[in-house]
Amino acid sequence: PLIRAVSGLPSIVTEVLFFVFFIFVPVITFISTLMSQYENPWEITCRAWCCSVAFVFFTFGLGVVYREVQACFQLISIYWGEDHDATSSTMPTWKKLWLKIRRAILLTTMQRYSGHKYEQYLVTGEDVAPEGGFAFSDKHQPKQSKRGLYTRFTQMKCLGCMVDNIDPPKRLYTIEEVRDVLPFVTRHNWSLESMFCRKEREPAIMSAKGPSALTPDQVTASVICNVGATTLVSLLVIAFLVWFNAGTLFYVIGAIICFLCCVWPLVRSSAATV
């Protein structure tokens, strides 16, 4: 389904192409080598099959890049329409394309080097999100608010000549929010792998009430898994330091950094969730 969605071809055409590249090409190669009485027909057939599969996935990769770039240009056109620049309507096509590329790079750079504030809200299905999100609502208070070290660094007064403070702050939308396909986590699609591998800033809607709500055992298992897995990763870092014979001082410093920056924040957020 993913390949059909990227290629945009009808399903019957896609299935015929799969048959040609995955079955027909290797079989016809094997038949040809047998009729030609080659000594290594299996080897030639395997090489042909590998080349055929590699070509399909190489084309699929190009299609994914094309779709991503196309979607990026569409978002740029929505965010930065022609009404922002009256001269863009009279530009040649290649100049418009170059202008979109420059604006995409500008927006990406601004988002990458800007400070971020992460807020988590607990709302019901009956709550209507105000314009801009719950962060701009006077009736809702964030359940959890975080600012990273880099964000605190950008807010220092001595950097006022380099960084502009935006008041009120602008909300940063994720790809899922732009596409309006926020994932739901219910008791039916819950898994430890998805909860642990999910990015910390990746939005998700947790089902807390109703017939599909997460069970207390699932919530507890998620907390234990996240804390335990993070602890194992921290121990892995310390193990690498021991393997490199870095010294006791580095072991202690590494353990303190892992605990303060990884384990302890996760324990606090997990306790607030439970």
Secondary structure in CASP SS format (residue, H / E / C, confidence):
PFRMAT SS
TARGET T0000
AUTHOR 0000-0000-0000
METHOD secondary structure of the structure
MODEL  1
P C 1.00
L H 1.00
I H 1.00
R H 1.00
A H 1.00
V H 1.00
S H 1.00
G C 1.00
L C 1.00
P C 1.00
S H 1.00
I H 1.00
V H 1.00
T H 1.00
E H 1.00
V H 1.00
L H 1.00
F H 1.00
F H 1.00
V H 1.00
F H 1.00
F H 1.00
I H 1.00
F H 1.00
V H 1.00
P H 1.00
V H 1.00
I H 1.00
T H 1.00
F H 1.00
I H 1.00
S H 1.00
T H 1.00
L H 1.00
M H 1.00
S C 1.00
Q C 1.00
Y C 1.00
E C 1.00
N C 1.00
P H 1.00
W H 1.00
E H 1.00
I H 1.00
T H 1.00
C H 1.00
R H 1.00
A H 1.00
W H 1.00
C H 1.00
C H 1.00
S H 1.00
V H 1.00
A H 1.00
F H 1.00
V H 1.00
F H 1.00
F H 1.00
T H 1.00
F H 1.00
G H 1.00
L H 1.00
G H 1.00
V H 1.00
V H 1.00
Y H 1.00
R H 1.00
E H 1.00
V H 1.00
Q H 1.00
A H 1.00
C H 1.00
F H 1.00
Q H 1.00
L H 1.00
I H 1.00
S H 1.00
I H 1.00
Y H 1.00
W C 1.00
G C 1.00
E H 1.00
D H 1.00
H H 1.00
D C 1.00
A H 1.00
T H 1.00
S H 1.00
S H 1.00
T H 1.00
M C 1.00
P C 1.00
T H 1.00
W H 1.00
K H 1.00
K H 1.00
L H 1.00
W H 1.00
L H 1.00
K H 1.00
I H 1.00
R H 1.00
R H 1.00
A H 1.00
I H 1.00
L H 1.00
L H 1.00
T H 1.00
T H 1.00
M H 1.00
Q H 1.00
R H 1.00
Y H 1.00
S C 1.00
G C 1.00
H C 1.00
K E 1.00
Y E 1.00
E E 1.00
Q E 1.00
Y C 1.00
L C 1.00
V C 1.00
T C 1.00
G C 1.00
E C 1.00
D C 1.00
V C 1.00
A C 1.00
P C 1.00
E C 1.00
G C 1.00
G C 1.00
F H 1.00
A H 1.00
F H 1.00
S C 1.00
D C 1.00
K C 1.00
H C 1.00
Q C 1.00
P C 1.00
K C 1.00
Q E 1.00
S E 1.00
K E 1.00
R E 1.00
G C 1.00
L H 1.00
Y H 1.00
T H 1.00
R H 1.00
F H 1.00
T H 1.00
Q C 1.00
M C 1.00
K H 1.00
C H 1.00
L H 1.00
G C 1.00
C C 1.00
M C 1.00
V C 1.00
D C 1.00
N C 1.00
I C 1.00
D C 1.00
P C 1.00
P C 1.00
K C 1.00
R C 1.00
L C 1.00
Y C 1.00
T C 1.00
I H 1.00
E H 1.00
E H 1.00
V H 1.00
R H 1.00
D C 1.00
V C 1.00
L C 1.00
P C 1.00
F E 1.00
V E 1.00
T C 1.00
R C 1.00
H C 1.00
N C 1.00
W C 1.00
S C 1.00
L H 1.00
E H 1.00
S H 1.00
M H 1.00
F H 1.00
C H 1.00
R C 1.00
K C 1.00
E C 1.00
R C 1.00
E C 1.00
P C 1.00
A C 1.00
I E 1.00
M E 1.00
S C 1.00
A C 1.00
K C 1.00
G C 1.00
P C 1.00
S C 1.00
A C 1.00
L C 1.00
T C 1.00
P H 1.00
D H 1.00
Q H 1.00
V H 1.00
T H 1.00
A H 1.00
S H 1.00
V H 1.00
I H 1.00
C H 1.00
N H 1.00
V H 1.00
G H 1.00
A H 1.00
T H 1.00
T H 1.00
L H 1.00
V H 1.00
S H 1.00
L H 1.00
L H 1.00
V H 1.00
I H 1.00
A H 1.00
F H 1.00
L H 1.00
V H 1.00
W H 1.00
F C 1.00
N C 1.00
A C 1.00
G C 1.00
T H 1.00
L H 1.00
F H 1.00
Y H 1.00
V H 1.00
I H 1.00
G H 1.00
A H 1.00
I H 1.00
I H 1.00
C H 1.00
F H 1.00
L H 1.00
C H 1.00
C H 1.00
V H 1.00
W H 1.00
P H 1.00
L H 1.00
V H 1.00
R H 1.00
S H 1.00
S H 1.00
A H 1.00
A H 1.00
T H 1.00
V C 1.00
END
